[in-house]
Amino acid sequence: MFFAEELCEYNSNMEKQFFNEIIEILEEENPDAQLADGFNEALIGVSRNHFHHENTVAVYDAEQIIDILVVRDGMTLSGAHEFFEFNVQGSYVGKNTPLFIWTS
């Protein structure tokens, strides 16, 4: 049985391992893939759209990014949405730009 501290450490290690696996895929398939700085916890996978000859890119959970902005940065919910729309999702840097999805 896990104690609370051990469970948190286990979850943290699993999150790091998952993040590292995603980074390895991106480095192998598209070394030019861009990441959203400061939002590692919201990275949920990659998108492969080779049918249209597009690059493999990072995929983030938009709702998790909003939560990070509220909790970590102390933004209001509406402020976090506005910041996300203009400064994160709106910062297109070409075909290697991450995708942001809403999961609910």
N, C-alpha and C positions, 0 to 999 in steps of 0.2 A: 504494500500500500504506500502511495506517495504522500509525503507531507506537503503542505502548501508551498514551501520554499523549493523543494525538490521538483514539484510539478511546474512551477514557474520557470525554473532553470531548464527542465526538460522541454517545455514549450518554446523557450527562447532558443535552445539549441536546434529544435526542429525547424523553427522559422529561419534561422541562419542557414541551415542545410538546404531548405527549399529555395531561399534567395540565391545561394551559391549555385544550385543546380540550374536555375533560370539564367543566371549570368553566364554559366558555361555554355548553355545552348546558344545564347546570343553571340558570345565570342566566337563560337564555331560557325554559326550560320550567317551572322551579319555583324562583324566587328564594329561597324559604323552605327549600330543601333544606339539611339539616344535613351537616356534614363531621365526620369523626373527627380531632380535633386531634392533630397530631404523627405522622400516618400517611400522608402524601401519597404515599410510595413504594408503598404497598399499594393505592392507588386504581386500580381496573381498569376502571371503566366506569360506566354508568348502567342503571337498570331502568325500563322504561316498561310500566306495566300499566294502560293506559287502558281496557281492557275492563271492569274493575271500578271505573272512575273514580278510580283511585289516582294519586298524584302521581309524577312522575319523581324518583327518588332516587339517591344515590351508592351504588356497589357496591365493596366492599373484599374483598381476598383475606385471609381469616382467618389462613392459614398465614404469610403475609408479615408480618402484624401480630405474630404470635407471635415470628417471627425478629427483628423490630425490637426487641421487648421484651427478648429474650435478648441481642442484640448491643449495642444502644444503651444499654439501661438496666441490663445486667448481671444480669438475672433468671435463675433456673434455669428449665428447661423447664416443670416443673410449676408453678412460681410464675407464669410468663408465661401459661400456660393459665388458671390461676385468676384472675389479674388481668384477662385478656381477657374471660372469661365474666361476671364481675361488674361490671367498670368500663367496658368498651367495648361488647361485645355486649349486655350487660344494661342499658345506659343508654337505655331507650326514651324518646323525647321527642316522641312523636306520629307522625302520618302522614308526616312528613318525615325520619324517622330513617333513617340508611343501612342497607343490607343487608350482611351479612357471609357470604361463601360459602367453603366448603372445596373446593379444586380437586382434591384427590386422596384 
